[in-house]
Amino acid sequence: MEQLLILFVAAVALAAAARRLGAPYPVFLALGGAALAFCPGGPSLSVPPELALALFVAPVLLDAAFDTSIRDLREEWAAVAALVIFAVGCTTLAVALVVKGLMPAVAWPAALALGAVVAPPDAVAATAVLRPLKPPQRILTILEGESLLNDATALLIYRLAVHGTSAPALLVTVPASLLAGVGLGWLTIRLLARIQHIPTAIIMQFVTTFGVWMGAEHAGLSGVLVTVAHAVTVARTAPQLTPARSRIPSYAVWDTVVFAVNILAFIFIGLQIRPILEALDSNLRLHYFGVALAVLVTVIAVRFAWHMSFNAVVRWRHRRFGFHPTRPTLRPTVGSGLLISWAGMRGIVTLAAAMALPAAFPDRGLIVFTSFAVVLGTLTLQGLTLKPLLKRLDLQDGDPVGQEVETARQRALEAALQRLEQDASPMGDLVRREFEARLGSGRKEDGELRRGALRQARQALLELRTHQQIGDDAFHHVEEELDWLEMADRSET
């Protein structure tokens, strides 16, 4: 237990260093995992293979699905589908062929399993780099949609290779999983809406998330598809039924859990690699490194070849038939194609799938080692150069999301004022001015005034407690009220 706590503290320090340098934190976690792999005398920790996917993938998928815009995903369906289906399939096959060419003794199921494990990119690192720089929304939509859905394609191939599931059975699994996910999402949101105690509600969110994944797997369905359909269904219904006092702490807890899950994944994969390397003689170890390098080059090259070809076809189509988007968006260019092609870092899904392989699976050591090498290589090479690439390409789309935010604020303000227009009381006037300050044109000035007033109010509250004019119970009660005011202010920035 002490060793795990020390590793957590080290990982948090690495993530803090990444934020200070403006790099995606998974890059530094990958470097820390590599250090564990080569550190002699390190701790011996592991996670049961049958729990790896549920533990590491289910919460990450639900968190990603909750933030996905169905409307934007529908508009970019062609680009997302091309990456989710064809890029993943081509990558899986190409990696399997490369591995068989370098190590003919590796069985086809093991080669295909490795291909499926390293095929799906993870958008967490990419969006961590890109979001602060406000890239075109179309690029974020494609990357996030790909990350949400490509796991399903990869893990279906993974199941076919590892567990021997037949292809016809998979054709039945896909629609059945989607229907089950929608039904479970409908039941979940109605269950959670009845729970008023916030800690209980948050615990039940995790219980339902892991329960949905494990139930799907036990039923022979796709845990990824069921979880995604479940999460999207909940996300579309929850805003109507979930109060703000429950939603705000829930978001904070989920952000923390996703961060902790990423830390654990890199810790456990690093600890699995060390005994693998120790069991190899020097010649075979060198061969493993050669295979890992070849697979790393393959996954990068296949993504480039596929997406740039798709990008060229799309640009040709727009030149031939015109570009007529349903709303303002970035026109596909060579630059946008380059950025999407380069944003193919692998992450937690690859690590979890490698750890989930049964202990007796053929060439498991090679698959685990190569998977981590691909994650480390793509995160380091692409993750640290994505930001300079975006700045160099200088892609702009006029900030359509910002424009939609202004439209939504204006419409919400009009609706609120319409409800209050018949109330001429002092309280009605106060509420009107509050809504105009929060949603109207004076938000920036109001925010500065509010922050200054909050600082002064907090200082007065602290002095009251310091001079023992109030006790801690009264202090924390008023502190919570000031915290909600501060949260309301930060929601606009």
N, C-alpha and C positions, 0 to 999 in steps of 0.2 A: 504494500500500500504506500509506504514511504517513497519507494522508487517511482511509482506512478505519479505521485504528487510532485516530485522533483522534475520529472519529465514534463508535466503540465506547466509548471512555472517556467521552465526553459522554453517551451513552445510559445507561451504567452509573450516572453521577452523577445523571441524571434519575430513574432507577429508585430510587436510594437516597433521593432527596428525596421520592418518592411514598410509600415505606415509612415515612419519618419523619412524614409528614402523614396516614398512614392511608388513602391513596388507592390504587386499583389502578394498578400500574406502566404498563399499556398506555395509560392516559390521558396520562401525561407523555411516553411515547414518541410518541404521536400529535401532541402539541404540538411535540415536537422535529422530527418529520417535516414539520410545517407550516412550521416555521422554515426548514428546508432548502429547501422549495419556493419561499420568497420571499427567500432569501438570494442576492444577486447574486455571481457569481464563485465559486460553490461547485464541488465536485468533480463529475466526470462518471463515474458508475458505473452499471452496469446488469446485469441477469441475463437470460440467454436465455429467451424466453417459454416454450419447450417444457420448460424445467427448473423453472419457477417453482412449479408445483403439487407436483411431487415433492420439491423442496427444502424448501418451507415447510409443506406440509400433511401429508405422510406422517409425519414424526416427531411432530408434534403429535397427529395422530389415534392413533398407536400408544400414545403416553403416556396419552392420555385413555381409550382402550379398556382399558388395563391396570388402570385404577382404577375401572372401571365395575362395579357390582354387578348381575349378571344377574337375581338374585332380585328386587331392588328395582325394576329396570326392568320386569320382567314384571308386577309388581303395579300399576305406574303406566302400563301400556301405552296406555291410552286417552288420557290427557292428553299423553303424549309423541307418540303417533301423530298427534293432532290438530295439534300444533305442527309436527311434522316434515313431514307431507304437506300438510295443508290451509292452515296458516298460511304456509308457504313458497310454495305454489302461488298463494294469494290475493295475497301480497305481490308476487310476480313479475308477475302480471297487472296489478295496480294500478299498479305503477311503470311498466310498459310503456305503459299507457293515459295516465298523467300525462305521460310524456316525449313521446308522440305528440301529445298535446294542446298542449304548449308548443312543440314543434319538429316540425311535420308532415313535414319533410324527412328526419327520421331513419327509416331502414328498420326494419321490424318485427323482423328478426333482431337488430339492434343494440339495439332497445328491450327485447326479451325477454332478451337477454344481460345488459344492465344490471340488469334486475329479478332475474335469477338470481344475479348477483354480490352484490347487496346484501341478498338475502333471508335468508341463514342467520346467525343470531346466534352469537356466540362466548362460551361460558360461562367462559373463563379470567378475564376481568375481573370478571364477576359473582361467581364463587366466591372470587376473591381478596378481594373486599369482604366476602362473607357468611360464609365459613367461620370466621374468628376470632370472629364474634359468635354462633356456634352456632345457626343458624336451624333450623327444623324440617327433619328429614331428607327428608321428602317433597318439599320445594321444591328441595333440592339434587339429588335424584334426577331430578326432571323437567328441571331446567336442564341437568344434565350429560348425561342421555340425549338431550335435544334437540340439544345441541351436537355429540354424537357422530354422530347419524344424519341431521340435517337437511342436512349437507354433501352427502350422497349424493343427496337429492332435488334440491337446488339445482344440483349439478354435472351431473346427468343432463339437466336442462332447459338448462343452459349448453352441454352437448355438442350437444343438439338444435339450439340457436340458432346456435352458432358453427361447428360442423362439419357440420351438415345431417344428423345421424343420424336415421333414421326411427323413429317411435314403436313400431312392431312389433318393431324390432330391440332397442329398449330393454327391452321386455317379456321378451325372451330373455336380455338382458344381466344383469338383476337376479339371477335364480336361479343362472345360470352363475357370476357373480362370487362369490356367497355360497359355493357349493360349492368353487370354486377357492381361496377364502380359507381355508376349513376344512382342505382338503387340504394347502395350503402351510404352515399353522400346525402341523399334525401332523408334517410333515417337518422344519420349522425347529427345534422343540423337541427332536427326537431328534438333530439335528445338533449343536445347542448343548450338549446334555447330555454329549457326548463330549469337549468341549473343556475341559481343566482349567486352562489358562493364562488368567488373568483378563483382561489387556489384549486377548488374541486373541478371547476370548469377547465382549467389549464391542464390538470392531470388527466382528465377525461379526453382532452384533445390528443394527448400522447397515447393513451390507451387505445383509442379508436384508430389512430394512425398505424401503430404496430399491429393491432388486431386485424385491421383490414389487409395488411400485407401478408401476415402469417396465415390468415384464413384463406386468402386467395391461393397461396402456395399449396396449402393442404388440399384445396379443392381442385388442384391441377390447372389453375388459371395463371395468368401472368401477373405477378405482384406489381410490376411497374405500371401496366395498363390500368389495373384496378385502382391503384393508388392515385394515378394521375386523374382518371375520370372521377374518382371520389373527391379529390381535392378541388378540382375545377367546379364541381357541382356545389360543394360547400362554399367556395369562394364567391359564387354568383348569388347565393342565397343569404349568407351570413350578415352582410351589411344591414339588411332589413330587420334582423332578429337579435343582433348582438349589440349590447350597450357599449358606449365609449369606455366606461369604467372597467369593462372586461377586456375590450379590444387592445387598449394601450399596454397594459402589463403583459398580455398574451404575445404581442409582437416582440416585446423586449425579451421574453423568455425564449421564443423561437429563434431569434437572432443569436442568443447565447448558446443554445443547444446546437445549432448548425455549426457555429464556430468550434465548439467542443468536439463535435463529431469529426470535423476535419482534422483537428489535432490528434484525436485517437487513431484515426485511419493511418496517418503518417507514422505515428509511433509504432503501431502494431506491425505495419508492413516492414519498417526498418528492422524491427526485432526478428521478423521471420527470415530476412535475407542473410543475417549473420550466420546462423547454423548451416544455411544452404552453401554459402561460400566456404565455410570451414570444412565441409564434407567433400569438397572437390579437390582433385590434385591440380597442380599449377597449369598443366596443359589444357585440361577441361575447363578450368576457370577462365583461361584466355579465350577459349572457344565460346563460352557463354557471353563474354564481353563483345565478341565479334557479332554474334547473333543479335544481341541487344542493340548494337549500333546500326546494324542493317535494318532491323525492324523500325527503329526510330526514323531513319531516313525514309523508309517506305511509307509510314503513316503521314509524314509531312508532304512527301511528293504526291501521293495519291490524292490527298485533299486539294492540293494546288491544281493538279491536272483536272480533277473533276470540276471543281467550282469555277475555275477560270474558263473552262470549256462551256459550262452552263452560262456564265456571265457573258461570254461572247455571243451565244445564241440569243440571249435576252436583248442585248444591245442591237443585234442585227434585226430582231423583230420590231424593236422600237423605231429603228431607222426606216423600216419598211412600212409599218402600219401606224406609226405615231405613238407618243407616250401620253396616255390619258388616265392618270390615277384618279381614284374617287375622292381624294383629298390631298393637300400638299404633302409631298414626300420627296426624298432624294431620288433622282434619276440614276439607275444603275450605270456605273462607270468602271473603267479599268481600276481606278483607285479603290472604289468600294469593293470590287472583287478581290484585290490584293489584301485588303484589310481583313475581310471575312476568311480568306484562305489562310492567312497567317494567324488567325485567332483560334487555332485548333488545339489548344493545350488540353492534355488529359489530366484527370484529377481523381476525385473520391470514388466515382463509380468504377473506374478501372482498378483502383486499389481494392475496393470491396469485392469485386468479382474475382480477383486473383485470390484473395483470402478465403473466399467461399468454396474454392475447389476442394473436393474430398481429399483427405490425406493420402489415400492410395491411388489417386488419379495419375496416369502415366505422365512423366516429365513435369510434374507439378513444380519442382524446384526451378526448372528453366522458365516456366510460365510466370511464376511469381517474380523472379529476378528480372526478366525482360520487361514485365509490366511496370515495375517500379522504375527501371531505367528509362522507359518511354515517358512516364510521368515526370521524372526529374529532368530529362532532356528537353521536353516540350515546354515545361514551366520555366526553366532557366533560359533557354534560347529564345523562345517566342514571348514569354511573359515579360522579360526585361527589355525587349525591343519593340513591343506593341505601342507603347506610349510615344516614343520618337517617330514611329511610322505614321501614326495618326496625325501628329503635328506636321510632319512633312507633307502628307497628302492634303491637309487642310480641307476636309470635307465639311460642307455646310448645308443645312436644309431649312434654315429660317426658324428653327425651334417650334415645330407644330404643336408639341405637347404644351409648351408655355402658352401658346395662343389658346389652346383648349382649356387650360387652367383658368385663364382670364374670362373666357366665355362662361365656364361653369360657375365661377365666383359671382359674376354679374347676374346670372339666372337665379342662383340661390339667394342672393341679396334681394332681388325683386320679389321672389316668392315670400321671403320672410317679412319684408316691409308691407306687402299686401295683406298679410295676416295681422299686422299691427296697426294698419292705417285707421281703424275705427277706435283705437284706444288712445284717448287724449290725457291719460293720467301721467303723473311724474314717473311712475315705474315704466309705463309704456314708452315714454320718451327716452328713458335711460336704456331700455333694451334696444330701441331703434338706433341710438347712437353707438351702442356696442357692436351691433351687426354692421353698421356702416364703417366703423373703424376696422373691424376684422376682415370684411370682404370688399370694402370700397376702395377708392383710389388713394386713400391716405394710409394704406397699410404700412409702408416703410417708416413714415414719420411716427405712426402709432406704435410700431414695434420698438423704435428707439426710446420713446417716452416710457413704454411699458417696462423695458429692460432696466432703465434707470430707476423707475419707481420700485420694481421688484428688488433690486439691490438694496435700496434704502429700507424697504420693508423688512427684508431678511436681517439687515444689520440691527434694526430696532428690536426684532424678535429675539435675536441672539443676546442683546444687551439686557432684555427683560429676564432671560434665563440666567445670565451671568450674575446679575444682581439679585437673583433668587426671588424676583417678584412674581414669577410663574414657575410651575413645575414642569417636568418632562411631558406629562400627559397633555397639558394645554399646549406646550411647545410643538409637539409632533402633530397635534390636530391642525394648528394654524400653518405649520410647515407644509402639510399635505395640500392645503388649499392654495398656498403660494406655488407649490410644485405644479398643480394643474394649470394655473395661470401661465407658468413658464412653458409647459408642454404645448399649450395652445399657441403661444408665440412662436415656438420652434417649428410648429407644423407648417409654417409659411416659408421657412427659409430653406 
